[in-house]
Amino acid sequence: MIRSLSRAFFLTALLLGPASLETVAQEPAAPWAQRVGGDPVAVPFGPGERMEYQVRLGRFSVGEGHMEVHSMDLVRGHRTYHVSMGVSGGVPLARVNNLLQSWIDVEKLTSRRFIQDQNEVRTKRFRQFEFFPEERRWERADVDEKGDLPTDLPLDDISFVYYVRSLPLVVGETYTLDRYFQERGNPVVVKVVRRDRIEVPAGTFNTIVVQPVIQTRGLFGEGGEAEIHFSDDDRRLLVQMRSRVPVVGSLSLHLTSVSDGRLLRPFSAAAVRRDQGRSGTDGPGSRD
C-alpha cells in the first residue's frame, strides 16, 4: 500500500511522464522555445517557488510532499532550473522518504540531469542520469551504464510536470507527449477536460482539470480515473491530484501552502505569442 502512496506523488510527474502533441496538434519542438539569442523560455515558475502538499488515503492524512524550484545551476555550460519533488510518510513499519531532482535547461525546457533517491519500506535506490541531448545519449553517473535517447529534447519524471505547466491547457484539447527519456515510457496522453473551483488547505482556487492517461498500469492507467487540478491563472500551480488505485482505494494530494518564485521572464499569453513569433514555431498546442 505504501508504495502506491509514494507513486501517488511521483506519478504525478508521469502524469506527464512520457511526452507528441495530438489534439489534433503537432508535438512542439520545445514549448515556444529555441529562440534567437538564447533567452529563457517564458514559464510560470522560477527560483524560490515551493508548493507543499498533504497526502491522503481516503479521508486520512498519511504523509506530506513538496515541489520546489531551487537555485539556477550550470550543467556542462547550460543554464538550468534545479527542481525537486519529494514525499514522505506512511504508516508504522511501512514508511517512505523519496526525493527526485531534475535540472531543466532554461532555453529549451529539456532535462540535463535527473536524480532518483528513493527509500521505500526496506528498499533503497539511488540513480543519477546525465543527459546529452545534442548527442541523443544518456549516461549513469552512479554505475557504468549508458544508452540512447529517443529524442533530442528529453524530459524526465519531474521536468515533465514543469513542462506541462507551461502548455496552453485549453479545455477540449488533448496532448500526446513523446519526449520521455526512455522509449518504453512513451507516449502519455493528457486531456484537458474542464474548469472547476475547489477548496484545499491552501485556499480556494479556480482550476483547469486534466486527465492523464499512461499506456501502462498504475495510477494514471486507463480506468484509474485520475484527475489533476492546475490553478487557472498564470502560476499554473498543481493544486490537487486524485486517483483510484486497486486495493488501496482513493489517493489524493492537496496543496497546503505555496511560496512564489522569481520568474526569469514574465509568463502570459502575450509572452507566449512573442516567443512563438521569434522562434517561428506554432507553439506547444493548437485548438480544435
C-alpha positions as CSV (number, residue, x, y, z in Angstrom):
1,M,0.0,0.0,0.0
2,I,2.7,2.5,1.0
3,R,4.5,2.1,-2.4
4,S,1.2,3.2,-4.0
5,L,1.2,6.2,-1.7
6,S,4.7,7.1,-3.0
7,R,3.6,6.7,-6.6
8,A,0.6,9.0,-5.9
9,F,3.1,11.8,-5.8
10,F,5.8,10.7,-8.2
11,L,3.4,9.5,-10.9
12,T,2.0,13.0,-10.9
13,A,5.1,13.5,-12.8
14,L,4.3,10.6,-15.0
15,L,1.1,12.3,-15.4
16,L,3.1,13.6,-18.0
17,G,5.6,11.1,-17.9
18,P,6.4,10.5,-21.3
19,A,5.5,13.1,-23.6
20,S,3.8,14.1,-29.1
21,L,1.1,16.6,-29.2
22,E,-2.2,15.3,-30.5
23,T,-5.2,17.5,-30.3
24,V,-5.1,17.4,-33.1
25,A,-1.9,19.1,-32.8
26,Q,1.7,18.7,-33.6
27,E,4.4,17.9,-31.0
28,P,6.2,21.1,-30.2
29,A,10.0,21.1,-30.8
30,A,10.0,22.6,-27.3
31,P,7.4,24.9,-25.8
32,W,7.8,28.0,-27.9
33,A,11.5,27.6,-27.4
34,Q,14.8,27.6,-29.4
35,R,14.7,31.3,-30.0
36,V,17.4,33.6,-31.3
37,G,19.7,35.0,-28.6
38,G,19.3,32.2,-26.1
39,D,16.7,33.9,-23.9
40,P,15.0,31.8,-21.2
41,V,11.6,30.4,-22.2
42,A,8.7,32.2,-20.6
43,V,7.4,29.8,-17.9
44,P,5.1,30.1,-14.9
45,F,7.8,29.1,-12.3
46,G,11.2,30.3,-11.1
47,P,13.8,30.0,-8.3
48,G,12.2,30.2,-4.9
49,E,8.9,28.6,-5.7
50,R,7.8,26.0,-3.3
51,M,4.5,24.1,-3.0
52,E,3.7,21.8,-0.1
53,Y,1.1,19.0,0.0
54,Q,-0.9,16.8,2.3
55,V,-1.2,13.2,1.0
56,R,-4.5,11.4,1.8
57,L,-5.7,7.9,1.6
58,G,-9.5,8.4,1.5
59,R,-10.2,10.8,4.4
60,F,-7.0,10.0,6.3
61,S,-3.8,12.0,6.1
62,V,-0.8,9.7,5.6
63,G,2.0,11.9,4.6
64,E,3.3,15.1,3.0
65,G,5.1,16.2,-0.1
66,H,6.6,19.1,-1.9
67,M,7.6,20.6,-5.3
68,E,10.3,23.2,-5.3
69,V,12.4,25.3,-7.7
70,H,15.8,25.8,-6.0
71,S,18.7,27.7,-7.5
72,M,19.9,28.3,-11.0
73,D,22.7,25.9,-11.8
74,L,25.1,25.4,-14.7
75,V,25.3,21.8,-16.2
76,R,28.1,21.5,-18.7
77,G,27.8,25.2,-19.5
78,H,24.0,25.2,-19.9
79,R,21.8,27.3,-17.5
80,T,19.3,25.2,-15.7
81,Y,16.5,25.3,-13.2
82,H,17.2,22.9,-10.3
83,V,13.9,21.5,-9.2
84,S,12.8,18.7,-6.8
85,M,9.7,16.7,-5.9
86,G,9.6,14.8,-2.6
87,V,7.2,12.8,-0.5
88,S,7.5,11.2,3.0
89,G,5.1,9.4,5.3
90,G,3.2,6.2,5.5
91,V,2.2,4.0,8.5
92,P,4.3,2.3,11.2
93,L,6.7,-0.3,9.6
94,A,5.9,1.0,6.1
95,R,7.4,4.4,5.6
96,V,8.7,6.2,2.5
97,N,11.1,9.1,2.1
98,N,11.6,9.8,-1.6
99,L,13.3,12.6,-3.4
100,L,13.5,13.2,-7.2
101,Q,15.6,16.0,-8.7
102,S,15.9,17.4,-12.2
103,W,18.0,20.1,-13.9
104,I,16.0,21.8,-16.7
105,D,17.5,23.8,-19.5
106,V,16.1,27.4,-19.2
107,E,16.3,27.9,-23.0
108,K,14.8,24.6,-24.4
109,L,13.0,23.2,-21.3
110,T,14.8,19.9,-21.8
111,S,16.4,17.8,-19.0
112,R,20.2,17.8,-18.5
113,R,20.3,15.7,-15.3
114,F,18.0,13.5,-13.3
115,I,18.5,12.0,-9.8
116,Q,16.2,9.5,-8.1
117,D,16.8,9.0,-4.3
118,Q,14.1,6.6,-3.1
119,N,13.7,4.9,0.3
120,E,10.6,2.8,0.3
121,V,9.9,0.4,3.3
122,R,13.1,-1.7,3.2
123,T,14.2,-0.8,-0.3
124,K,16.7,2.0,-1.1
125,R,17.6,3.1,-4.6
126,F,19.8,5.9,-6.0
127,R,20.3,6.6,-9.7
128,Q,21.8,9.6,-11.4
129,F,21.3,10.2,-15.1
130,E,23.3,12.6,-17.2
131,F,21.6,13.6,-20.4
132,F,23.4,14.7,-23.6
133,P,20.5,15.8,-25.8
134,E,22.6,17.1,-28.7
135,E,24.2,13.7,-29.0
136,R,20.9,11.8,-28.1
137,R,22.5,9.7,-25.4
138,W,22.5,9.3,-21.6
139,E,24.9,8.0,-19.0
140,R,24.6,6.9,-15.4
141,A,26.9,8.6,-13.0
142,D,26.4,6.1,-10.2
143,V,27.1,2.9,-12.3
144,D,28.8,2.1,-15.7
145,E,25.7,2.3,-17.8
146,K,24.7,4.3,-20.9
147,G,22.0,4.3,-23.6
148,D,20.3,6.2,-26.4
149,L,17.7,9.0,-26.1
150,P,14.6,8.7,-28.3
151,T,14.6,12.5,-28.7
152,D,17.0,15.4,-28.6
153,L,14.6,17.2,-26.2
154,P,14.3,14.6,-23.4
155,L,12.3,15.1,-20.3
156,D,12.3,13.0,-17.1
157,D,9.6,12.4,-14.5
158,I,10.0,15.8,-12.8
159,S,10.8,18.0,-15.7
160,F,7.6,16.7,-17.4
161,V,5.4,18.2,-14.7
162,Y,7.0,21.6,-15.2
163,Y,6.8,21.2,-19.0
164,V,3.1,20.6,-18.8
165,R,2.5,23.6,-16.6
166,S,3.9,25.7,-19.4
167,L,1.4,24.4,-22.0
168,P,-1.7,26.4,-23.0
169,L,-4.0,23.8,-21.4
170,V,-7.1,24.8,-23.5
171,V,-10.2,22.9,-22.5
172,G,-11.1,20.3,-25.1
173,E,-7.5,19.8,-26.3
174,T,-5.6,16.6,-26.0
175,Y,-1.8,16.5,-25.7
176,T,0.1,13.3,-26.7
177,L,3.6,13.7,-25.5
178,D,6.6,11.7,-26.8
179,R,9.6,13.2,-25.0
180,Y,10.2,10.9,-22.1
181,F,13.8,9.9,-22.0
182,Q,13.1,6.2,-22.1
183,E,11.3,4.9,-25.2
184,R,9.1,2.4,-23.3
185,G,7.5,5.3,-21.4
186,N,6.1,7.0,-24.5
187,P,3.5,8.2,-25.1
188,V,1.5,9.9,-22.4
189,V,-1.9,11.4,-23.2
190,V,-3.1,14.5,-21.3
191,K,-6.7,15.5,-21.9
192,V,-7.9,19.0,-20.8
193,V,-11.4,18.3,-19.7
194,R,-13.0,21.2,-17.8
195,R,-12.6,24.1,-15.4
196,D,-13.5,23.7,-11.8
197,R,-13.4,25.6,-8.4
198,I,-12.1,23.6,-5.5
199,E,-11.1,24.2,-1.9
200,V,-7.8,22.8,-0.4
201,P,-5.9,23.7,2.8
202,A,-4.1,26.5,1.0
203,G,-7.4,28.1,0.0
204,T,-10.0,28.2,-2.8
205,F,-8.8,28.0,-6.4
206,N,-10.2,28.2,-9.9
207,T,-8.6,25.3,-11.7
208,I,-8.1,23.7,-15.1
209,V,-8.7,19.9,-14.8
210,V,-6.6,17.5,-16.9
211,Q,-6.9,13.7,-17.2
212,P,-3.5,12.0,-17.7
213,V,-3.5,8.5,-19.3
214,I,-0.3,6.4,-19.5
215,Q,-0.1,3.3,-21.6
216,T,0.8,1.2,-18.6
217,R,-0.9,0.0,-15.4
218,G,-0.9,2.2,-12.4
219,L,-2.3,5.4,-11.0
220,F,-2.7,7.0,-14.4
221,G,-3.6,3.9,-16.4
222,E,-6.9,3.7,-18.2
223,G,-9.6,3.1,-15.7
224,G,-7.8,4.9,-12.8
225,E,-10.0,8.0,-13.4
226,A,-7.1,10.2,-12.4
227,E,-7.6,14.0,-12.4
228,I,-5.0,16.8,-11.9
229,H,-6.1,20.3,-11.0
230,F,-3.8,23.2,-12.1
231,S,-4.6,26.7,-10.9
232,D,-6.4,28.6,-13.7
233,D,-4.0,31.6,-13.7
234,D,-0.5,32.4,-14.8
235,R,1.0,30.4,-11.9
236,R,-0.4,27.0,-13.0
237,L,0.1,25.6,-9.6
238,L,-0.5,21.9,-9.1
239,V,-3.4,22.3,-6.6
240,Q,-4.8,18.8,-6.3
241,M,-4.5,15.3,-7.7
242,R,-6.9,12.4,-7.3
243,S,-6.7,8.8,-8.5
244,R,-8.2,5.4,-7.7
245,V,-5.8,2.6,-7.0
246,P,-6.8,-1.1,-6.9
247,V,-6.9,-2.4,-3.3
248,V,-5.6,0.9,-1.8
249,G,-8.6,3.0,-2.8
250,S,-8.7,6.8,-3.4
251,L,-5.3,8.5,-3.2
252,S,-5.0,12.3,-3.3
253,L,-2.7,15.3,-2.9
254,H,-3.9,18.6,-1.6
255,L,-1.9,21.9,-1.7
256,T,-1.3,23.2,1.8
257,S,1.0,26.2,1.1
258,V,2.8,28.0,-1.7
259,S,5.7,30.4,-1.9
260,D,6.0,32.2,-5.3
261,G,9.3,32.2,-7.1
262,R,11.2,34.8,-9.2
263,L,10.4,34.5,-12.9
264,L,13.2,34.9,-15.3
265,R,10.7,36.3,-17.8
266,P,7.0,37.2,-17.3
267,F,4.6,34.4,-18.2
268,S,1.5,35.3,-20.0
269,A,-0.4,34.6,-23.3
270,A,1.2,37.7,-24.8
271,A,4.7,36.5,-23.9
272,V,3.9,33.1,-25.4
273,R,2.8,34.8,-28.7
274,R,6.0,36.8,-28.8
275,D,8.1,33.7,-28.2
276,Q,6.3,31.9,-31.0
277,G,7.0,34.8,-33.3
278,R,10.7,34.8,-32.6
279,S,11.1,31.1,-32.9
280,G,8.9,30.7,-36.0
281,T,7.1,27.7,-34.4
282,D,3.5,27.0,-33.9
283,G,4.0,26.7,-30.2
284,P,3.1,23.8,-28.0
285,G,-0.6,23.4,-28.8
286,S,-3.4,24.2,-31.2
287,R,-7.1,24.5,-30.8
288,D,-9.8,22.3,-32.3
